[in-house]
């Protein structure tokens, strides 16, 4: 039993940095990209999804591209 207790303390853990690197340009932007998707359930199953149309998503992407290129704030 003592050997089992000693062996359990010898767990090798790799030191891995987790997360995403953010460059300074990405941090300065005040614009937040967001999309709203509404999920409706019927019991435990998904009944339907409401999401932006392709035209709405394209308009949001165009607006975000202008902001990322530094033309609009």
Backbone as a printed PyTorch tensor [residue, N CA C, xyz], in Angstrom:
tensor([[[  0.8270,  -1.1780,   0.0000],
         [  0.0000,   0.0000,   0.0000],
         [  0.8780,   1.2510,   0.0000]],

        [[  1.9610,   1.2200,   0.7480],
         [  2.8710,   2.3680,   0.7940],
         [  3.5050,   2.5970,  -0.5670]],

        [[  3.8320,   1.5250,  -1.2840],
         [  4.4200,   1.6510,  -2.6180],
         [  3.4320,   2.2920,  -3.5900]],

        [[  2.1800,   1.9370,  -3.4720],
         [  1.1450,   2.5390,  -4.3210],
         [  0.9930,   4.0230,  -4.0530]],

        [[  1.0720,   4.4310,  -2.8000],
         [  0.9610,   5.8430,  -2.4380],
         [  2.1510,   6.6290,  -2.9670]],

        [[  3.3340,   6.0360,  -2.8990],
         [  4.5240,   6.7180,  -3.4160],
         [  4.5030,   6.8220,  -4.9400]],

        [[  4.0380,   5.7890,  -5.6030],
         [  4.0030,   5.7840,  -7.0650],
         [  2.9880,   6.7900,  -7.6050]],

        [[  1.9200,   7.0340,  -6.8850],
         [  0.9030,   7.9690,  -7.3750],
         [  1.3910,   9.4140,  -7.3500]],

        [[  2.4120,   9.7010,  -6.5710],
         [  2.9690,  11.0520,  -6.5120],
         [  3.9690,  11.3300,  -7.6190]],

        [[  4.2980,  10.3410,  -8.4300],
         [  5.2860,  10.4890,  -9.5030],
         [  4.5990,  10.6520, -10.8530]],

        [[  3.7530,  11.6390, -10.9740],
         [  3.0430,  11.8810, -12.2330],
         [  3.8160,  12.9140, -13.0240]],

        [[  4.1350,  12.5870, -14.2820],
         [  4.8720,  13.5100, -15.1380],
         [  3.8860,  14.4630, -15.7990]],

        [[  4.1330,  15.7390, -15.6780],
         [  3.2780,  16.7510, -16.3010],
         [  4.1330,  17.6170, -17.2140]],

        [[  3.6820,  17.7480, -18.4460],
         [  4.4000,  18.5540, -19.4170],
         [  4.0060,  20.0160, -19.2150]],

        [[  4.9930,  20.9080, -19.2110],
         [  4.7430,  22.3280, -19.0670],
         [  4.3870,  22.8960, -20.4460]],

        [[  3.0990,  23.0510, -20.7110],
         [  2.6230,  23.5420, -21.9950],
         [  1.8890,  24.8530, -21.7700]],

        [[  2.3040,  25.8750, -22.5090],
         [  1.6030,  27.1520, -22.4260],
         [  0.3260,  27.0370, -23.2440]],

        [[ -0.7910,  27.3710, -22.6380],
         [ -2.0680,  27.2660, -23.3230],
         [ -2.6470,  28.6440, -23.5590]],

        [[ -3.5000,  28.7560, -24.5730],
         [ -4.1370,  30.0200, -24.8860],
         [ -3.7140,  30.5140, -26.2550]],

        [[ -4.1370,  31.7010, -26.5930],
         [ -3.8430,  32.2960, -27.8890],
         [ -2.9750,  33.5260, -27.7100]],

        [[ -2.0250,  33.7020, -28.6150],
         [ -1.1880,  34.8900, -28.6020],
         [ -1.9540,  36.0200, -29.2700]],

        [[ -2.0580,  37.1560, -28.6170],
         [ -2.7250,  38.3250, -29.1750],
         [ -1.6820,  39.3830, -29.4670]],

        [[ -1.6440,  39.8380, -30.7330],
         [ -0.7160,  40.9170, -31.0390],
         [ -1.3320,  42.2480, -30.6190]],

        [[ -0.5110,  43.2750, -30.5250],
         [ -0.9520,  44.5640, -29.9960],
         [ -2.0570,  45.1880, -30.8450]],

        [[ -2.0130,  44.9920, -32.1640],
         [ -3.0360,  45.5680, -33.0440],
         [ -4.4150,  44.9770, -32.7510]],

        [[ -4.4680,  43.7040, -32.4310],
         [ -5.7500,  43.0650, -32.1390],
         [ -6.3210,  43.5440, -30.8140]],

        [[ -5.4590,  43.9040, -29.8860],
         [ -5.9060,  44.3240, -28.5690],
         [ -6.4580,  45.7500, -28.6050]],

        [[ -5.9220,  46.6270, -29.4820],
         [ -6.3290,  48.0330, -29.5120],
         [ -7.7210,  48.2260, -30.0750]],

        [[ -8.2200,  47.3340, -30.8930],
         [ -9.5190,  47.5190, -31.5480],
         [-10.6480,  47.5100, -30.5280]],

        [[-11.5630,  48.4420, -30.6590],
         [-12.7250,  48.4880, -29.7740],
         [-13.9140,  47.7580, -30.3740]],

        [[-13.7840,  47.3170, -31.5980],
         [-14.8730,  46.6120, -32.2760],
         [-14.9030,  45.1560, -31.8260]],

        [[-16.0770,  44.6660, -31.5840],
         [-16.2510,  43.2790, -31.1800],
         [-17.0860,  42.5700, -32.2380]],

        [[-16.5370,  41.5020, -32.7940],
         [-17.2950,  40.6960, -33.7490],
         [-18.2580,  39.8140, -32.9710]],

        [[-19.5100,  39.8490, -33.3590],
         [-20.4750,  38.9810, -32.6770],
         [-21.5650,  38.5750, -33.6460]],

        [[-22.0680,  37.4210, -33.4270],
         [-23.2010,  36.9020, -34.1850],
         [-24.1290,  36.2460, -33.1800]],

        [[-25.4080,  36.3630, -33.4130],
         [-26.3770,  35.7680, -32.5020],
         [-27.0320,  34.5740, -33.1810]],

        [[-26.9770,  33.4590, -32.5170],
         [-27.6540,  32.2400, -32.9610],
         [-28.5570,  31.8140, -31.8220]],

        [[-29.8340,  31.6530, -32.1290],
         [-30.7970,  31.2310, -31.1180],
         [-31.1740,  29.7820, -31.3830]],

        [[-31.0610,  28.9570, -30.3610],
         [-31.3780,  27.5350, -30.4710],
         [-32.6390,  27.2680, -29.6690]],

        [[-33.6430,  26.6840, -30.3310],
         [-34.9080,  26.3220, -29.6790],
         [-34.9440,  24.8140, -29.4920]],

        [[-35.3100,  24.4080, -28.2850],
         [-35.3670,  22.9850, -27.9590],
         [-36.8140,  22.5400, -27.7830]],

        [[-37.0630,  21.2950, -28.1420],
         [-38.3290,  20.6310, -27.8680],
         [-37.9690,  19.4040, -27.0410]],

        [[-38.1160,  19.5290, -25.7380],
         [-37.6360,  18.4710, -24.8510],
         [-36.1230,  18.5210, -24.8090]],

        [[-35.4740,  17.4000, -25.1350],
         [-34.0150,  17.3380, -25.1610],
         [-33.4470,  17.4500, -26.5730]],

        [[-34.2970,  17.7380, -27.5680],
         [-33.8430,  17.7850, -28.9590],
         [-33.9620,  19.1970, -29.5100]],

        [[-33.0660,  19.5220, -30.4250],
         [-33.1080,  20.8300, -31.0780],
         [-34.2960,  20.8700, -32.0260]],

        [[-35.1570,  21.8790, -31.8340],
         [-36.3310,  22.0340, -32.6830],
         [-36.0150,  22.8990, -33.9040]],

        [[-35.3000,  24.0280, -33.6880],
         [-34.9280,  24.8960, -34.8120],
         [-33.8310,  25.8550, -34.3870]],

        [[-33.1960,  26.4690, -35.3940],
         [-32.1500,  27.4560, -35.1830],
         [-32.5410,  28.7460, -35.8850]],

        [[-32.3270,  29.8660, -35.2370],
         [-32.4670,  31.1740, -35.8690],
         [-31.0790,  31.7800, -35.9170]],

        [[-30.6060,  32.0880, -37.1240],
         [-29.2770,  32.6610, -37.2940],
         [-29.3420,  33.7460, -38.3630]],

        [[-28.3050,  34.5980, -38.4510],
         [-28.3310,  35.6650, -39.4460],
         [-28.3860,  35.0950, -40.8630]],

        [[-29.0550,  35.8290, -41.7470],
         [-29.0930,  35.4160, -43.1450],
         [-27.7110,  35.6330, -43.7570]],

        [[-27.5130,  35.0970, -44.9420],
         [-26.2210,  35.2590, -45.6130],
         [-25.9320,  36.7290, -45.8880]],

        [[-26.9500,  37.5070, -46.2320],
         [-26.7640,  38.9330, -46.5030],
         [-26.3600,  39.6830, -45.2290]],

        [[-27.0060,  39.3700, -44.1110],
         [-26.6580,  40.0140, -42.8380],
         [-25.2330,  39.6580, -42.4110]],

        [[-24.8590,  38.4010, -42.5760],
         [-23.5150,  37.9680, -42.2110],
         [-22.4700,  38.6430, -43.0990]],

        [[-22.7630,  38.7830, -44.3970],
         [-21.8310,  39.4420, -45.3170],
         [-21.6570,  40.9110, -44.9610]],

        [[-22.7580,  41.5800, -44.5910],
         [-22.6760,  42.9890, -44.1870],
         [-21.8460,  43.1360, -42.9160]],

        [[-22.0070,  42.2380, -41.9740],
         [-21.2190,  42.2760, -40.7440],
         [-19.7420,  42.0290, -41.0450]],

        [[-19.4470,  41.0930, -41.9510],
         [-18.0590,  40.8190, -42.3120],
         [-17.4160,  42.0120, -43.0040]],

        [[-18.1720,  42.6910, -43.8860],
         [-17.6460,  43.8680, -44.5830],
         [-17.3500,  44.9880, -43.5970]],

        [[-18.2430,  45.1790, -42.6390],
         [-18.0370,  46.2040, -41.6170],
         [-16.8090,  45.8880, -40.7720]],

        [[-16.6450,  44.6420, -40.4060],
         [-15.4930,  44.2370, -39.6060],
         [-14.1940,  44.4000, -40.3980]],

        [[-14.2270,  44.1160, -41.6980],
         [-13.0280,  44.2600, -42.5170],
         [-12.5950,  45.7250, -42.5920]],

        [[-13.5390,  46.6500, -42.7030],
         [-13.2100,  48.0640, -42.7290],
         [-12.5460,  48.4840, -41.4200]],

        [[-13.0760,  48.0070, -40.3240],
         [-12.5270,  48.3720, -39.0230],
         [-11.1280,  47.7800, -38.8560]],

        [[-10.9430,  46.5400, -39.2820],
         [ -9.6370,  45.8940, -39.1500],
         [ -8.5870,  46.5590, -40.0170]],

        [[ -9.0010,  47.1180, -41.1420],
         [ -8.0600,  47.8070, -42.0170],
         [ -7.7720,  49.2260, -41.5530]],

        [[ -8.4060,  49.6590, -40.4890],
         [ -8.1230,  50.9590, -39.9030],
         [ -8.8380,  52.1110, -40.5660]],

        [[ -9.8350,  51.8440, -41.3980],
         [-10.5360,  52.9280, -42.0800],
         [-11.6580,  53.5240, -41.2550]],

        [[-12.2560,  52.7580, -40.3690],
         [-13.4100,  53.2310, -39.5960],
         [-13.2470,  52.8170, -38.1540]],

        [[-13.6320,  53.7130, -37.2460],
         [-13.6420,  53.3720, -35.8190],
         [-14.9460,  53.7830, -35.2120]]])
